[in-house]
Amino acid sequence: MVSAVVLLNVERGQINELAETLAGIEGISEVHSVAGRYDLVVIVRVRTNEELADLVTSQMLKLDGIQRTETLIAFRAYSRHDLEAAFSLGPEDG
């Protein structure tokens, strides 16, 4: 599984519409509207690097309103759930 975070700068007035369009694309698992340097943060989860490349450079490129992107490919995923599982020694005794 390949995971990536795509940071987007979007034309004014198109953030909500673009976010909804992106959320409907296969391989995009989450779209967040954010404050700060970027307008949208897109979480991508696909099987291969080729699928990621296609999604970012072909499918997203066709969408109006995207001014600039920055793609961050994840090496590993860490979450509270993963850490709890890693340090678990077995079932808790009641």
FIKOLZA-1660 file (N, C-alpha, C; in steps of 0.1 Angstrom, whole numbers, plus 5000, padded with zeros to 4 digits):
% residues 94
   i   px   py   pz ch aa at
   1 5008 4988 5000  A  M  N
   1 5000 5000 5000  A  M CA
   1 5009 5012 5000  A  M  C
   2 5006 5022 4991  A  V  N
   2 5013 5034 4990  A  V CA
   2 5004 5045 4996  A  V  C
   3 5009 5053 5006  A  S  N
   3 5001 5064 5011  A  S CA
   3 5009 5077 5008  A  S  C
   4 5001 5087 5006  A  A  N
   4 5007 5100 5003  A  A CA
   4 4998 5111 5008  A  A  C
   5 5004 5122 5011  A  V  N
   5 4996 5134 5014  A  V CA
   5 4999 5144 5003  A  V  C
   6 4988 5149 4997  A  V  N
   6 4989 5159 4987  A  V CA
   6 4984 5173 4992  A  V  C
   7 4993 5183 4992  A  L  N
   7 4989 5196 4997  A  L CA
   7 4985 5204 4985  A  L  C
   8 4974 5211 4985  A  L  N
   8 4969 5218 4974  A  L CA
   8 4967 5233 4977  A  L  C
   9 4971 5242 4967  A  N  N
   9 4967 5255 4967  A  N CA
   9 4956 5256 4956  A  N  C
  10 4945 5262 4960  A  V  N
  10 4933 5262 4951  A  V CA
  10 4928 5276 4948  A  V  C
  11 4923 5279 4937  A  E  N
  11 4917 5292 4933  A  E CA
  11 4906 5296 4943  A  E  C
  12 4905 5308 4947  A  R  N
  12 4895 5313 4956  A  R CA
  12 4881 5309 4950  A  R  C
  13 4872 5306 4959  A  G  N
  13 4859 5303 4956  A  G CA
  13 4857 5289 4950  A  G  C
  14 4867 5281 4949  A  Q  N
  14 4866 5267 4944  A  Q CA
  14 4869 5256 4954  A  Q  C
  15 4872 5260 4966  A  I  N
  15 4877 5250 4976  A  I CA
  15 4867 5240 4978  A  I  C
  16 4854 5244 4982  A  N  N
  16 4844 5234 4986  A  N CA
  16 4841 5224 4974  A  N  C
  17 4838 5230 4962  A  E  N
  17 4835 5222 4951  A  E CA
  17 4846 5212 4947  A  E  C
  18 4858 5217 4947  A  L  N
  18 4870 5209 4944  A  L CA
  18 4872 5198 4954  A  L  C
  19 4870 5201 4967  A  A  N
  19 4871 5191 4978  A  A CA
  19 4861 5180 4976  A  A  C
  20 4849 5183 4972  A  E  N
  20 4839 5173 4970  A  E CA
  20 4842 5164 4958  A  E  C
  21 4847 5170 4947  A  T  N
  21 4851 5163 4935  A  T CA
  21 4862 5153 4939  A  T  C
  22 4872 5158 4946  A  L  N
  22 4884 5150 4949  A  L CA
  22 4880 5138 4958  A  L  C
  23 4871 5141 4967  A  A  N
  23 4866 5130 4977  A  A CA
  23 4860 5119 4969  A  A  C
  24 4855 5121 4957  A  G  N
  24 4848 5111 4949  A  G CA
  24 4858 5103 4941  A  G  C
  25 4870 5106 4940  A  I  N
  25 4880 5099 4932  A  I CA
  25 4885 5087 4939  A  I  C
  26 4885 5075 4932  A  E  N
  26 4890 5063 4938  A  E CA
  26 4905 5064 4941  A  E  C
  27 4909 5060 4953  A  G  N
  27 4923 5062 4958  A  G CA
  27 4925 5073 4968  A  G  C
  28 4915 5083 4967  A  I  N
  28 4916 5094 4977  A  I CA
  28 4907 5090 4989  A  I  C
  29 4913 5089 5000  A  S  N
  29 4905 5084 5012  A  S CA
  29 4900 5095 5020  A  S  C
  30 4907 5107 5020  A  E  N
  30 4902 5118 5028  A  E CA
  30 4906 5131 5021  A  E  C
  31 4898 5142 5023  A  V  N
  31 4901 5155 5018  A  V CA
  31 4897 5164 5030  A  V  C
  32 4907 5173 5034  A  H  N
  32 4905 5182 5045  A  H CA
  32 4907 5196 5040  A  H  C
  33 4898 5205 5043  A  S  N
  33 4899 5219 5041  A  S CA
  33 4907 5224 5054  A  S  C
  34 4918 5232 5051  A  V  N
  34 4927 5236 5062  A  V CA
  34 4930 5251 5062  A  V  C
  35 4934 5256 5073  A  A  N
  35 4939 5270 5074  A  A CA
  35 4954 5269 5072  A  A  C
  36 4960 5280 5068  A  G  N
  36 4974 5281 5067  A  G CA
  36 4979 5283 5052  A  G  C
  37 4991 5278 5050  A  R  N
  37 4997 5279 5037  A  R CA
  37 4990 5272 5025  A  R  C
  38 4983 5261 5028  A  Y  N
  38 4976 5254 5018  A  Y CA
  38 4961 5255 5021  A  Y  C
  39 4953 5251 5010  A  D  N
  39 4938 5252 5011  A  D CA
  39 4932 5238 5014  A  D  C
  40 4938 5228 5008  A  L  N
  40 4933 5214 5010  A  L CA
  40 4944 5205 5012  A  L  C
  41 4941 5195 5020  A  V  N
  41 4950 5184 5023  A  V CA
  41 4943 5171 5018  A  V  C
  42 4949 5163 5009  A  V  N
  42 4943 5151 5004  A  V CA
  42 4952 5139 5008  A  V  C
  43 4945 5129 5014  A  I  N
  43 4951 5117 5018  A  I CA
  43 4949 5107 5007  A  I  C
  44 4959 5101 5001  A  V  N
  44 4958 5091 4991  A  V CA
  44 4963 5078 4996  A  V  C
  45 4956 5067 4993  A  R  N
  45 4960 5054 4996  A  R CA
  45 4957 5045 4983  A  R  C
  46 4968 5041 4977  A  V  N
  46 4967 5033 4965  A  V CA
  46 4976 5021 4966  A  V  C
  47 4975 5011 4957  A  R  N
  47 4984 4999 4957  A  R CA
  47 4998 5001 4953  A  R  C
  48 5000 5010 4943  A  T  N
  48 5013 5011 4937  A  T CA
  48 5017 5025 4934  A  T  C
  49 5030 5027 4932  A  N  N
  49 5035 5041 4929  A  N CA
  49 5030 5046 4916  A  N  C
  50 5028 5036 4906  A  E  N
  50 5022 5040 4893  A  E CA
  50 5008 5045 4895  A  E  C
  51 5000 5039 4904  A  E  N
  51 4986 5044 4906  A  E CA
  51 4987 5058 4912  A  E  C
  52 4996 5060 4921  A  L  N
  52 4998 5074 4927  A  L CA
  52 5002 5084 4917  A  L  C
  53 5011 5080 4908  A  A  N
  53 5016 5089 4898  A  A CA
  53 5004 5093 4888  A  A  C
  54 4996 5083 4885  A  D  N
  54 4984 5085 4876  A  D CA
  54 4974 5094 4883  A  D  C
  55 4971 5091 4895  A  L  N
  55 4961 5099 4902  A  L CA
  55 4966 5114 4903  A  L  C
  56 4978 5117 4907  A  V  N
  56 4983 5130 4909  A  V CA
  56 4985 5137 4896  A  V  C
  57 4992 5131 4886  A  T  N
  57 4996 5138 4874  A  T CA
  57 4985 5137 4863  A  T  C
  58 4977 5128 4863  A  S  N
  58 4967 5127 4852  A  S CA
  58 4953 5131 4857  A  S  C
  59 4948 5124 4867  A  Q  N
  59 4934 5127 4872  A  Q CA
  59 4933 5140 4878  A  Q  C
  60 4941 5144 4888  A  M  N
  60 4940 5157 4894  A  M CA
  60 4944 5168 4885  A  M  C
  61 4952 5166 4876  A  L  N
  61 4956 5176 4866  A  L CA
  61 4945 5181 4858  A  L  C
  62 4935 5172 4855  A  K  N
  62 4923 5176 4847  A  K CA
  62 4913 5185 4855  A  K  C
  63 4915 5186 4868  A  L  N
  63 4905 5194 4876  A  L CA
  63 4908 5209 4875  A  L  C
  64 4898 5216 4873  A  D  N
  64 4899 5231 4873  A  D CA
  64 4901 5236 4887  A  D  C
  65 4909 5246 4889  A  G  N
  65 4910 5253 4902  A  G CA
  65 4922 5250 4910  A  G  C
  66 4929 5239 4906  A  I  N
  66 4942 5236 4913  A  I CA
  66 4953 5244 4908  A  I  C
  67 4959 5252 4917  A  Q  N
  67 4970 5261 4912  A  Q CA
  67 4984 5255 4914  A  Q  C
  68 4985 5247 4925  A  R  N
  68 4998 5242 4929  A  R CA
  68 4996 5230 4938  A  R  C
  69 5005 5219 4936  A  T  N
  69 5004 5208 4945  A  T CA
  69 5018 5205 4951  A  T  C
  70 5018 5199 4962  A  E  N
  70 5031 5193 4968  A  E CA
  70 5027 5179 4973  A  E  C
  71 5034 5169 4969  A  T  N
  71 5031 5155 4972  A  T CA
  71 5041 5150 4982  A  T  C
  72 5037 5145 4993  A  L  N
  72 5045 5138 5003  A  L CA
  72 5042 5124 5003  A  L  C
  73 5052 5115 5000  A  I  N
  73 5050 5101 5000  A  I CA
  73 5054 5095 5014  A  I  C
  74 5045 5088 5020  A  A  N
  74 5047 5082 5033  A  A CA
  74 5056 5070 5032  A  A  C
  75 5066 5069 5041  A  F  N
  75 5074 5057 5042  A  F CA
  75 5068 5047 5052  A  F  C
  76 5063 5052 5063  A  R  N
  76 5056 5044 5073  A  R CA
  76 5045 5052 5079  A  R  C
  77 5035 5045 5084  A  A  N
  77 5023 5051 5091  A  A CA
  77 5024 5047 5105  A  A  C
  78 5023 5057 5114  A  Y  N
  78 5022 5056 5128  A  Y CA
  78 5009 5061 5133  A  Y  C
  79 5003 5054 5142  A  S  N
  79 4991 5059 5148  A  S CA
  79 4990 5053 5162  A  S  C
  80 4981 5058 5170  A  R  N
  80 4980 5054 5184  A  R CA
  80 4976 5039 5184  A  R  C
  81 4967 5035 5175  A  H  N
  81 4963 5021 5174  A  H CA
  81 4974 5012 5170  A  H  C
  82 4983 5016 5161  A  D  N
  82 4994 5008 5157  A  D CA
  82 5004 5006 5168  A  D  C
  83 5007 5017 5176  A  L  N
  83 5016 5017 5187  A  L CA
  83 5011 5008 5198  A  L  C
  84 4998 5009 5201  A  E  N
  84 4992 5000 5211  A  E CA
  84 4993 4985 5207  A  E  C
  85 4991 4982 5195  A  A  N
  85 4992 4968 5190  A  A CA
  85 5007 4964 5191  A  A  C
  86 5016 4972 5188  A  A  N
  86 5030 4969 5188  A  A CA
  86 5035 4966 5202  A  A  C
  87 5030 4973 5212  A  F  N
  87 5035 4971 5226  A  F CA
  87 5026 4962 5234  A  F  C
  88 5016 4956 5228  A  S  N
  88 5007 4947 5235  A  S CA
  88 5014 4934 5237  A  S  C
  89 5013 4929 5249  A  L  N
  89 5019 4916 5252  A  L CA
  89 5009 4904 5252  A  L  C
  90 4997 4908 5249  A  G  N
  90 4986 4898 5249  A  G CA
  90 4973 4904 5255  A  G  C
  91 4963 4895 5256  A  P  N
  91 4951 4900 5262  A  P CA
  91 4952 4904 5276  A  P  C
  92 4945 4915 5280  A  E  N
  92 4945 4919 5294  A  E CA
  92 4937 4909 5303  A  E  C
  93 4943 4907 5314  A  D  N
  93 4935 4898 5324  A  D CA
  93 4925 4907 5331  A  D  C
  94 4913 4903 5331  A  G  N
  94 4902 4910 5336  A  G CA
  94 4902 4913 5350  A  G  C
% end
